[in-house]
């Protein structure tokens, strides 16, 4: 039984984009970011994708314009055949916390571990505020009988993770029955641990360094 997913992160919708651009250019760039989100969903529909994972920083900041927030909610709500699973990142922490009437196909994992099972796949995720410590992973409960996909927004480090904001020590994810660790935060695509720890990268480069 197969389940098609798309894993994305760091779209940074509603970014000001004004540091090196004129107001006109910045507005064009902001429109491009929104259009890219629409194209992502269209591609998912074309490919028969059933789940879209958003591993943080969907938005560039917590206070988002009503227009952009409504755009995102309509895009999600208008595609009920796709389940959207979302965790907050360091830029958009809590952006929907006070929002009412969220689409039924949008699942947001908060500051405690959340779980959602679709077919034979268990999706687990948690929104972190700065760093991930061992007590949090002690609470992660995953069965060996399922395919387990975990969402986190942070940077995997082999040691001294607490010295880096949103640092996650690699040892914390070992022996936890995690088949795929869906990450955000790093804007360049990368994978390690035999392809099981994945940064999808940013869909549109935010600068020449990406």
C-alpha positions in Angstrom: 0.0 0.0 0.0 1.7 3.2 -1.2 1.3 6.7 0.0 2.6 9.6 -2.1 3.9 12.6 -0.2 5.6 15.9 -0.8 8.0 17.3 1.8 8.7 21.0 1.7 9.7 23.7 4.1 11.0 27.3 4.3 8.6 29.0 1.8 8.8 32.2 3.8 5.6 33.6 2.3 4.9 37.3 3.0 8.6 38.1 3.3 9.2 41.9 2.8 11.8 41.3 0.1 12.8 44.9 0.3 16.5 44.8 1.3 17.9 44.9 -2.2 14.7 45.4 -4.2 12.4 48.4 -5.1 8.9 48.2 -3.7 7.6 47.2 -7.2 10.2 44.5 -7.5 9.5 43.3 -3.9 5.8 43.0 -4.6 6.5 41.0 -7.8 8.8 38.7 -5.8 6.1 38.2 -3.1 3.6 37.3 -5.8 6.1 34.7 -7.2 6.4 33.1 -3.7 2.6 32.7 -3.5 2.4 31.4 -7.1 5.0 28.9 -6.2 2.9 27.5 -3.4 0.0 27.2 -5.8 2.2 25.3 -8.3 3.3 23.0 -5.6 -0.3 22.0 -4.9 -1.1 21.7 -8.6 1.9 19.4 -9.1 0.7 17.4 -6.1 -2.7 16.9 -7.6 -1.2 15.9 -11.0 1.0 13.3 -9.3 -1.7 11.9 -7.0 0.0 13.1 -3.9 -2.0 12.5 -0.8 0.0 14.3 1.9 2.0 17.5 1.8 4.4 18.0 4.7 5.5 21.6 5.6 8.4 21.4 8.0 8.3 25.0 9.3 8.6 28.6 8.0 5.7 28.5 5.7 5.6 32.2 6.5 8.4 34.7 7.0 7.0 36.1 10.2 4.3 35.5 12.8 2.3 38.6 11.9 1.1 37.8 8.3 -1.1 40.0 6.1 -4.7 38.9 6.1 -4.5 38.6 2.3 -1.6 36.1 2.4 -3.0 34.1 5.3 -6.4 33.8 3.5 -4.7 32.8 0.3 -2.9 29.9 2.0 -6.0 28.7 3.9 -8.1 28.8 0.6 -5.4 26.9 -1.3 -5.5 24.2 1.4 -9.2 24.2 1.9 -9.9 24.0 -1.9 -7.9 20.8 -2.1 -9.6 18.4 0.4 -8.1 15.3 -1.3 -4.7 16.3 0.0 -3.8 16.2 3.7 -1.5 19.1 4.8 0.7 18.4 7.9 2.4 21.5 9.2 4.8 22.4 12.0 5.9 26.0 12.9 9.4 27.1 12.4 11.4 29.9 14.0 9.9 32.5 11.7 6.2 31.6 11.8 5.8 30.2 15.4 2.1 30.4 16.3 0.8 32.1 13.2 -2.4 30.2 13.2 -2.9 29.8 17.0 -5.7 32.3 17.2 -7.2 31.4 13.8 -10.7 29.9 13.8 -12.3 27.5 11.2 -9.1 26.1 9.9 -9.5 23.7 6.9 -10.3 20.1 8.0 -7.4 18.8 5.9 -4.8 20.9 7.7 -3.1 19.4 10.7 -0.8 21.5 12.8 1.5 19.9 15.4 2.0 22.1 18.4 4.5 22.1 21.3 3.7 18.6 22.3 4.2 15.6 20.1 1.3 15.2 17.7 0.5 12.1 15.6 -1.6 11.4 12.5 -1.8 8.0 10.8 -2.7 7.7 7.1 -2.8 4.2 5.7 0.3 2.4 7.1 2.2 5.7 7.8 2.4 7.4 11.1 3.3 11.1 10.9 4.6 12.6 14.1 5.8 16.2 14.7 6.4 18.9 17.3 7.0 22.6 17.1 10.1 23.6 19.0 10.8 27.1 20.3 14.6 27.0 20.3 16.4 23.7 20.7 15.5 20.0 21.1 16.5 18.3 24.3 16.5 14.7 25.4 13.3 14.9 27.6 11.3 15.8 24.5 12.5 12.8 22.6 11.8 10.5 25.6 8.1 11.3 25.0 8.2 10.3 21.3 6.2 7.1 20.9 6.5 5.3 17.6 5.6 1.7 16.7 7.9 -0.6 14.8 4.8 -1.9 12.9 4.3 1.4 11.0 6.4 3.6 8.7 7.2 6.5 10.8 7.8 10.0 9.4 8.8 12.7 11.9 8.7 16.5 11.2 11.1 18.9 12.9 12.4 22.4 12.2 16.0 22.6 13.1 19.7 21.8 12.3 21.1 18.4 12.9 24.4 18.5 14.8 26.6 15.7 15.9 27.6 17.4 19.2 27.0 20.5 21.3 23.6 21.1 19.7 22.6 23.5 22.5 25.2 26.0 21.3 23.2 26.6 18.0 19.6 27.9 17.9 17.3 25.2 16.8 20.1 22.6 17.2 19.2 18.9 17.3 21.7 16.4 18.5 21.8 13.5 16.0 21.9 11.0 18.8 18.4 12.0 19.9 16.9 10.6 16.7 18.7 7.2 16.8 16.8 4.1 17.8 13.5 5.9 17.8 11.9 3.8 15.0 12.1 6.9 12.6 12.1 5.9 9.0 12.2 9.4 7.6 13.1 12.6 9.4 11.5 15.5 7.5 13.4 18.7 8.4 13.2 22.4 7.7 15.4 25.4 8.6 18.4 24.8 6.3 17.6 26.3 2.9 19.8 24.0 0.9 18.6 20.5 0.1 20.6 17.8 1.9 20.3 14.3 3.3 22.3 12.0 5.5 21.9 8.7 7.4 21.3 6.8 4.1 18.7 9.2 2.9 16.5 9.1 6.0 17.2 12.6 7.3 16.1 15.1 4.7 16.3 18.9 4.2 14.2 19.6 1.1 15.7 23.1 0.8 13.8 26.3 0.0 11.6 26.1 -3.1 12.7 29.5 -4.3 16.1 30.9 -3.4 16.0 33.8 -1.0 19.5 35.0 -2.0 22.5 34.2 -4.1 23.8 32.0 -1.3 20.9 29.5 -1.8 
